[in-house]
């Protein structure tokens, strides 16, 4: 695999022909270098997006590696299912930032970067000398993004924050309680992924701003604040007014009957969205009288009652019959997909959202496709997820390190202070 050329500090790296599959045009972020100094899901997901868009992403990991490397790992593998996709289109560097040589190598790499993304807590960044102020002196064009649980100027700045913590603190768990009666977590890492998307667009905005001003800047993405704003978009309700005109909540989402319906042979989202849709629905199931009491004007305020009236009628027809009816009447519809069978679904396979590719160490695996399409660029896995530290020597050599310096930078110590060669 052809390596990128050595970059000028702070200007990123020009992509070398041969690093990507042939496309009809350059990828949008070719020529930019991003340092991924993050772990778990949020930061690495943001960096995956930037890498998919063409950036040269260099992932710096500790000697033990990102914990997500081991999630859903088969016994014989060193890379788990989650890491296969979230660390694609990146080069992997292994450094012990607690050692002077490892920290120096990280600083030298950051000096060549356009952007750095980290989810280290503020206290750890200060201890390692990796704050924005520390780095901007050597690289004033650096876009520096740190994303942690809570604002750095708050008393909670250094609190441990995982997805469940943020779901609880931002009000998402309260929404689940209102619907189910129990404070459930949403069964996906919603906060990590939404914040990862937020990091990606915030970094891109700062990079665009740099083109106008010539200088980088510090971007902070507090998870709690991001998810609080995300949650309240439709749920702020009566609390939008001062004084409040009512409680929070988007009625359509918070009604107990807001769920997919059982059909004769499965489940489906059947969603009469207005009075006309409901009128057609009840005529189809042979109960036109059920629409009595509803009007176009009161329809939205009676949505909970509508859900209760729909439920007893949906299992009289198959999913295919419901699809045909809803398509004919332009009623929102979708069968409930079993994720175990997503790879067999013609929509996802037709859109290349779960193509099978070969990983040099793991073998055949499914690549989660890039959902965004560009008219003059195409998605490709230019680099599969690297083994821990796989590219350390080549990356450090790129920035001028001698073999002796590479060896010194890649030493790591045990907790008792000895390096791993026993000294």
N, C-alpha and C positions, 0 to 999 in steps of 0.2 A: 504493500500500500504506500503510495507516494505521500511523503510528509510535506506539510505546508512550508513555505519559505520563512526565514527568520524575519520577524516583524520589527518595525521601528517602534521604540517604546511609546505606548499610549495610542498607537494608530491601528492596532489589530494586525491580522495576518492576511495577506492576499491568498485566496484559495488557489492551489496549484492544479492545473488540468490533470485529470486522472484520479482526483480524490472522490469524485462523485460520478454516479451513473449519468449517461448523456441525457440532457434535458433540452427543451426548446429555448431556454434562457437561464441566466444566472439566478441562483437562489437569492431571495431578498436580502439575507444577512451575510452573504459571502464578503469576506474582508474584515469582519469583526471578530474579536477574540473575547471570550467570556470565561472568567474563572468561577468554577462551581465549588465553593467552599461551604457546602451545605450537606445535610444528611436527612435521613428518613424520606418524606415524600414531598413536602411543599417546595423547598428550594430546588431539589433535583428535578421535580416535574417542570418548574419554570425553565430550568436550564435545558431540559429535553426539548421543550418547545422551541427555544432559541436555536438549539442545535439542529432540529428538524428544518428550520428556516434557513440554515446555511452557515450559522456562526461556528467558529472553531471553539468548541467548549472543552476546557481542561478541568477535569474533576480532581481535586486534591483530597485524598483520604488519609486518615490516620493509619498507623501500622496494622491495626486490627480491622480496618475497613468499615464502611457504612453498614449499620446493623441490617438494613433492608436487603443486603446481598444474600441473606440467608432465609428470607421469607419464601415459603413454598419451594424449598430446594429439594431436589431429588438426592438420594443418598450419595450417588457417585459424582455429583456436580459441585462446583464451587460458586456457581451463580444461580440464584433463585429466580422464580418466575417474575416477581415484581421488578427486580433489577434489570432483567433482560430488555425491557422496554424503556424504563425510566432513565436508564443510563446509556441508551443508544446514542449514536452520533456525538460521542464524547471520547476524549483521550484520558486515560487514567494515570495519575501520578500519586505515588505513595510517599508521604513525608511525615516525620514526627516534628510537629511544630513546637514541642517542648524542648527540643534540642536547638542550640544556636544555628547549627548548619542547616537543619531542616527549615527553620523559620527564615533564614537568609534566602534559601532557595525559593520559598513561597513569595517572599517580598520581590525577588528578582523576576519571578513569573508575573506577579501582579503589575509590576512596572511596565510590562509589555501589553497589558490588557486594556480593552475598551470598557469593560464592565466587570464587576465582581458581585456575586450573590452569595450571601451567607445567612444562616439562621442561628449562628452562635448568639448566646445571650450577651448583653452589653458588658457584664462583668468579665466574661471570658475574653471578649475582644480587647478590653482595656489591658487585661493581664498579659495577653500575647502581643500587645502593641500593634493591633490590627484594626484600630478605629479608622474612621474616615480621615480624621485629622492626621493620623500617623502616615496614611498612604498617599493622600492628596499632595503632600509636599514633593514626593518623587514623581507623581503622575497626576498633574493637575487636570488632565482631561478624563480622568477615571469617573465613570458612573458607578457609584458604590451603593448597593442596596442591601440593607439588613432587614430581616423579617423575623420577629420573635413574637411571643404570645401577646405582650402588652406594650404600650408606648414606653419608650426609653426614659421619658421624663415623669413616669408615674411610679408610685411605690411598688407596683407589681412588675416592674421592668425585668427582674431576674427570676420571676416565678417559672417553674417548669410548666410548659404548655404543650399538651398534645391535643389531637383533634377533639377528644371528648371534653377536655377542659374548655375549649373554645366554643363548642356547641352549647355547653352549659352556660358559660358566661355571656354569650351573645344573644340568648333568648331562644335559640332553636329548640332546646329541650323543653322549654315552656310551651312552645307550639305543639310539640308531641303530647305533652301532658293535657293540653286543652282538648285534643282530639281523642286520645286513647284513655285518658284517666291515669296514665303512668308516665313518668319522666324518662321515656326511652331516648336513646341516641339514634339518630338517623343512620341506617346500616350501610354507610359508605363514608369514606374520609372526606366529607363535604368541606370542612374548613381547610384542610390541607390543600385540596385541589382548587377551590375557589381562590384561596390566597396565592397559590402558585400561578394561576391565570393573572391575578392582579399584579404580582411581581413582574410577569412577562410584559404586560402592557405598560407598567410604570417605567421599567427600564428602557423600553423602546421609546417612550415619550421623552425621557431624559436624554437619550442618545440623539433624538431629533432636535431637542433643544440645544444640545452641544454644537450641532451644525450651525446654529444661529449665533451662539454666544462664544464658542470656542473653548468653553470650560466645562468640566464635568460637574457633578453635584452629588449630594448625599440624599438618598431616597430611603425612607423607612416605611415598611408595611407591617403595622401591628395587626396580628391575626384577629384579636378581639374586636378592634375597631372596624376592620374590613368586614367581618361577618355580621356585626351589629348593623352596619349600613346595608348590607346585602339582605338581611332578614326583614328590615323595616320597609323595603321598597313598596311592597303591597300590603304589609301588615301594620303600618303605622296607624291606619284607620282614624278613629275619632281623636286619637292623641296628636294628630297633626295640628289641631287647633289650640289656641290659648285664649281662654281656658278650654280644657278638653271637652269635646262634644260627644264622647263615647269611648268605649274600650278599643284596644288594639285588635287587629285581626281582619283578614280577608275572608268573608263568609264562605265563598265557594270552596276554599281550601280547608276550612276548619270544621265543616259539617262532618259528623260521624260517618255518613253514607258516602263520603267522597272516596270511592274505591272502584277498582275494576269490577265488572259483573261476571257472574258465572253464565256460560252459555251451555248448550246441550253437550258440547264436547271439549270444553276448556274454559278459558277466561279471556275477556276482552275489555278494552276501554271503549265504551259506547257513551258518547257525550253530547246529548242534545243541548246545544249551547244557547238557544233562544226559544222563544215561543213557537216559531214556525217548525223548528226541529222537533220539539216535544209533541206538537200536534201530529206530525207525520209518524212519529214513533208509536203513539197510542193508536192511531188508525191501523198501523201495520200489525200490531199485536191483537187487534180486534176489540179494543177498549177505548173508543174515542171519548167516552164520558169522563175518563180520568183527567182530561185537560180542563174540565169545568172548574172554575175558581181561579184559574190562571189567566192573566192577561199579559200583553206585551209590556205593560207598564209595571206590573208587580212581579214579573217572572224572576228577576234576580233576587228579590227579597224573599222569595219562597223556594229557594234552591234546595234547602234541606228537605223540604216536603217532597220536592220532585224526585230526589234520590230515592226516597222511601217508596214512591210509586213505581219507579222504573224497575227496581230489583226483582219483584215477583214475576216479571214477564220475560226476562232475558234468557232464561234457560229453556225456553220453548223452541229456540232455533239454534242451529249450529253456528260456529264462528264464521264459516264461509257464507252462510245465509245472511248473517248480520253485516258482513263486509259488503256484500252485494247491495243490500238495502241502503246502508249508510253512504256508499259511493253514489248511488242513484240520487240521493237526497242531499248530498254534500254535508252530511253529519259527521263530525269528527269521530274517527274510529281507528283502533289498532288492536290486533291480537296481542295478548300478553306473551312476550317471548321468554322462553326458558333459556337462561344464559348458558346452560350446559350445551345447548344445541345451536348457539349463535353462529358458529363456524359453518354450519350447514345451511343457513338461511340465505336465500338468493340475494336479498337486498344487501347484506353485509359482505358477502363474497363478491357480488357484482361491483361493489364500491371499493374493493381492495382494503376493507377495514380489518380483515383478519387473514392476511396472506401468510402462507407457510414459507419460511426462509431457513437457511442453514447458518448456525452459529459455529465458529471454529472449535469451541470447547464443549458446547452443550448439545450440538446436533440440531435437528429440526425443531423449530419453535414457531409460534404464531406471533406475528408482528401486528401490534395495534396500529392501524393506519392513521395518517394525518387527516383530520376532518376538514381542514381548510384547503380550498382549491384556488390556485392562481392560474391565470390564462397563459402565463409565460414562464412558469416554473413547475416542477413536479417533485413529489416526495420520494425519497429513497433513504434506506439505511446505509449511509456511506461508511459508517463504522459501527460494528456490533458492540454491545456492552463489553468493555474491557475487563480482563481479570484484574484483581487488585494490583495496582502499580505497574500494569503491563507496559505503559508508555513512558515511564519515569525517565529512563536513560535517554531516549530519543528526544523527549521534550526539553530536558535540561541541556542536552548537547546543542539543541537548536539555539538556545539563548547564550551559548558560548562557554558552557561548563566543560572543564577537562574531565577525563575519566576519574582522576583523583578527587575532584570536587563533587562529582556525581556520587562517588562511593561515600564521601563524608556526609553528604546531604541526605543519603538514604539510610543511614544507620538509625536505629531506633532503640529506645531504652525500655527495660522492664520497670515496674513500679518502684523497685528498690534503687534505681539509678544506674544499674549496669546495662551496657548495651547487650543485644540479643546474641552476640558472639561469646558472652560470658565474662567480659572484662569488667 
